[in-house]
Amino acid sequence: MSLLNVHKLSNMKANSQKISAITAYDYSFAKIANDAEIDIILVGDSGAMVMFGYETTSPATMEEMLLMSKAVSRGASDSLLVGDMPFMSYHASVDDAIRNAGRFIKEGGMQAVKIEGGRHVAKTIRAITKAGIPTMGHIGLQPQMAQSWDGYRVHGSNYSSAKQLIEDAHELEQAGAFCIVLEMITEEVSQIISESLSIPTIGIGSGRYCDGQIIVLHDLLNLNDSLNPKFVKQYADLKTQTQNALGDYKDDINSNKFPTSKHSWSMESSELKRLQKYLGLIKK
């Protein structure tokens, strides 16, 4: 797989080629995702929950996001890398937004950033894009705000909600967004948005008709048992497999089955004899 960029992503939509995206937060999983030829790796602020143990994404700081971004950028050489702008990193002013977006590129090794919000962040997306930083939008459920405002609910269930989402999507496209994440939006509305935009849409819990799909890595692998969203398909149960492996490891230690001679190194017999002779002299 050759290095993916924003232009190639646009061509994928034009050619009706589906886009794969996943979150990653460290070197090892980023390398695995890259080697699996995943198109987009998002260093999501969901890392606040699955990596740092926060209850929501809101506490994530720029420093924490940059720490994860640096690790991911070392592991992935071909996937398009997107840094998730954390809560309050782009809200205070446009200047703050540009500065923090720039840090994702210069310090974090990302190629683009993502911002949550509808038309109210269009000005910010326009400014960041004009500064030369590709920016991904994110509408529908916005986890940074959900707990404080309207909770984790499906969007686009009625006329007024659907109309606002469609208008928001078009405003973000006009502002220069190269792609938009659609989260927990009804399938009908996400289809309308996807078919009416020239830029790709990436769905998470938004049905079959988006141009691509993204899932939190830890949900896909069942490494995050605190949440079980309806829209997640688990492709492996690494939590159970890892627990079983660790249990076997502990049992082998307790029963002296690990380590064995094949896991150890031995001295040359002549050197061992010299050592034994030395120890004998010491004991005398």
Buried (B, 14 or more C-beta within 10 A) or exposed (E): EEEBBBEEBBEBBEEEBEBBBBBBBBBEBBBBBBBEEBBBBBBBBBBBBBBBEBEBBBBBBBEBBBBBBBBBBEBBEBBBBBBBBBBBBBBEEBEBBBBBBBBBBEBBBBBBBBBBBBBEBBEBBBBBBEBEBBBBBBBBBBBBBBEEEEEEEBBBEEEEBBEBBBEBBBBBBEBBBBBBBBBBBBBEBBBBBBEEBEBBBBBBBBBEBBBBBBBBBBBBBBBBEEEEEEBBEBEEEBBEEEEEEEEEEEEEEEEEEEEEEEEEEEEEEEEEEEEEEEEEEEEE
